[in-house]
Amino acid sequence: MTRTRLTAQERHAQLVAAAVTAFARGGYAGTTTDQVARIAGVSQPYVIRIFGTKQELFLATMWHASDRVQRIWREAAAVDPTLPGLGKAFKALLAERDLLVVLLHGFTAGSDPGLGDAVRQCYGNMFMLVRELTGATAEQARDFFASGMLITVLGAMRVLGPDAVPPQPWMTDLLGTLPYDQE
């Protein structure tokens, strides 16, 4: 059987996908490049050769997650360029729980001097994109992001999305306040 070699772009994507899984499990501080390598089925020196450092790998993973969210919003805005339209599209990301958890880990790593500027730029880019796509005011975008962060946290805790845990009364109360349809 002939083995097909992956292109550099395919290998990079494979490593970032593995990093999404690894960083979602352990966060930045609790994840090693060896863990990423094992998930990807490559050697740890190969991961370092491609990314240089764990920090660069984490940043690439954060940018990947942010780009995914922005792609979803752009696609949604082509059909419905409103905050509710973007919010409904974000719902699809609940099925990509690891991606959302990586974003949460990234935002919490924003105080790290080596990560902070990039994490803040990542968040700022998403904020500005929402305003650009919808014409929302800063206050409207703030409220959209506040709800989105709540949805992200609830998705990470499996209160929302696929494989959600059985609802407790507080969950039902809180979910009833969310600004988009939960079906």
N, C-alpha and C positions, 0 to 999 in steps of 0.2 A: 504494500500500500504506500503510495507516494504522499509525503507530508507537504502541505502547502505552507510556505512561510508567510507570516503576516507582514503587511507593510508597516512602516514606522508609525503612520497615523493609526492603523488598526491596533498596534501594540500599545500605543499611548492611550487609546480609548479603553482597551482592556484593563490597563493598569488603573486608570481613573475609576472605572466601574468597580474594580476590586477595592480601591481606596474608599469609595462611597460606602461599601459594606463594612469595611474595617473601621473607618472613622465614625460611622453611625453607632457601632458597637462600643467603641472605647473613647471617642472624642480625640482631640488633638494630643493631649498629654498622655492618654492611656493607650495609644496605638503606636506600634512600631512598623518600620518599613518591612521587617521580616514577616509580620502578619499580613501586610498587603501582598507581599511576594507569594506567600503560601496560598492565599485566596486566588491570585492570578495564575498560579502554577509556574512561576518563574523564580529565579534566584534573587536574593536580596541585593547582591551587587548590581544586578541588572536594573532593579528599581532605582538605585542610586545613580547608575550611569545615565538613565533617562531623565531623572528629575533633579539630581544633585543632592538634595536634602529632603528630609521629612517635611520641613517647612514649605518648600516649593511644591511638593506633592500635595500637601494639604491645601495650599492656595489654588492649585490647579483643580482640586476637587471642589472647593468652594465656588470657583468661577464656573465650573461645569454645572453645579446645582443652580446657581443664579441664572446662567444662560438658559437652562431648561425652563425655569419659571418665566423668564422674559419671552421665550419662544411661545409658550402657552398663552401668555397675555397678548402677544402680537397677533397670533392666530385668532384669538377670541375677538380682538378689537376690529379685525377685518370684517367680522359679522355683526358685532354689537359693541361699539366703542364707548361703553358706559362702565361705571364701577360695578354695578350688578353683573354685567356681562363678563368682566374680568374675574369677579368673585366666583361665578359659576364655573368658569374654566379652571380656576385654581382647585376646585373640588376634585378634578381628575388626578391631581398630584397626591391626593390622600392614598392612592394605590401605590405610590412610590415613597413609602414611609421612610426608608433609609435616606432618601434625598432630602426630605424635610428635616430629619434629625441632624444631618450634616450641616444644614443651614443653621440650626439652633446651636450646634457646637461651634460653628464659625462665629456667630454673633457673640457667644460668651467668651470666645478667645480674642475679642476685639481689644482687650486691654493689653494683650501681649505686644511688646514693642515691634517684634518682627512680623506680626500679622495685622495689627490694628489698622494701619493706613489702608491696606488692601480690603479688609473686611468692611471698613466704613465706606470705601469707594463702591464696593459691591452693593451694599445696602442703598447707598445714595443713587446709584444707577437705576435700581429697581424703583425707588421712590419717584425719580424724575421721569422714568418711562411711563409709570401709571398716570402722572400728570399730563404728559405729552399725548398719550393715547386717548385719554378721556376728557381732557380739558378741566380736570378737577382742580379746585383750589388747594392750597397747602393744607388747610384744615380738613377738607374732604379726603384728601389723600392720607392724612394722619389717621383719620377714623377708619379708612379702608385698611391701612396697615395694622392698626390696633386689632381690628377684627381678624385680619389675616394671621397675626401672631397667635391669637387665641386659637384659631382653627389649626394652626401648625402644632401648637402645644397639645391640643386635644387629639390630633392625629397621631402625634408621637406617643401619646399615652394609650392609644387604641380606644379612645372614647368615640372617635369618628373613623370612618373609612372601613376598608375591608378588614375582616377579622376583628371587628370591634368587640369589646368585652360586653357582657350583659349590662344594660344600663341600670344605674342606681338612681334614686330620685333626684339627687343634685344634678346628675348628668342630664336627665330629661329636662329639668328646669332650665339649665344653661343652654342646652342645644336649642330649645324653643326660642331663644333670644337671638340666634345667629341670623345674619342678614341675607341668607340665601337658602334655597330649598335643600333639605337634607336627604331627599329620596335618592 
